[in-house]
Amino acid sequence: MTTHSSQPAGPGTTAGPGTTARPAAGAPPAVPECHDDVCITCSDTAAEVTVLRLLEDGLAVVDGGRGEEEVSVALVEARAGDTVLVHAREAIAIVGR
């Protein structure tokens, strides 16, 4: 499971020990920036996997070269044999058919 960490306090933010940085009164909200093709939400990267078989409830068994795993394909119209881009156990795009 991927966990998210708090952003450190910076200019225009207030945070105490064990708290998440938040904008100071009157300051614009802090906005994370994208860089190096890394997800700004959890720093995880997407991976290409092959759909082996579809399951019920929008799930599929896939193989990305390190064994089989179950992911959600609810956001895409995947079929067995498709290559899909998966991020955080969610197929987000079909990249090959």
N, C-alpha and C positions, 0 to 999 in steps of 0.2 A: 504494500500500500504506500502511495506517495503522500507525504505530509507537506504542509505549507508552513513556512517560517515567517515570523514577523519581520517587517521591514524596519531597519534601524531609524531612529529619529534623525531628522535632518533639518535644514533651515525651514522655518515655518511650520514645524511639527512639534508636538509635545508627546512625551511618552515616559512612563515610569518603569521601574524594573518589572519584568514579566508582563508588560502590556504592549499592545500594537501601536505603532506610531499613528497619530492622527493629526489633521491640520489644526494649527493654533487658531484661536478665534479671529475671524476676519481674513485668514490666509486662504489662498486657493487650495483645493484638494490635491494631495500628492498623486501623480499619475505615473505608473510604472512605464518603463520604456522597453521596446523590443530591441534585441541585439543578437547577433550570431545565430540566427535561426533557432533560438531556444524559446520555449514557452515562458512568458513572463509570469504566468500563474503558478506553475509548479516546477519550472526549469527542466521539465522532461522533454524528450524529443519524440517525434512520431517515427514509427517503423513500418516498413513494407512487409506484409505477411500474405500468405496464400490461404484462401478460404478452402477448407477441406470438405466441410459439410455444414448445412444450415440446421439449426435447432428451432424449437418453438420459442415464442415470446421475443423475437427479434435478436436472437443470439446465434453465434456460429462458432464452430471449432476451426481454429486457424493454426498454421505452422509458419514460424518466422525463422526456422533454422535451429532453434534451441528446444524443440519439442512442441507438442500440441498445447494450446490453451484456449479458453473460452473468452470471447469478446462480444460486445454488442454491435450489431449491424443495423440498428433501428434507424439510423440517419441516412443510410445508403441502400440502393437496390442491388445488393451483392448476390452472386450465384457461386456455386461450387466451382473452383478453378480460377476465380477472379483474384487479382492482386489488389489489396486494399491498404490504405494508409491508416494506421491505428495510433491513437494518442489516448493515454489514460484508459485503456481497455475499451475504447469506443472507435469504431471505424468512422473516419471522417471524409474519405474520398476513395473512389475506385481509380486505380492508376494503371491497370492493365487488364485486358480481357483476352 
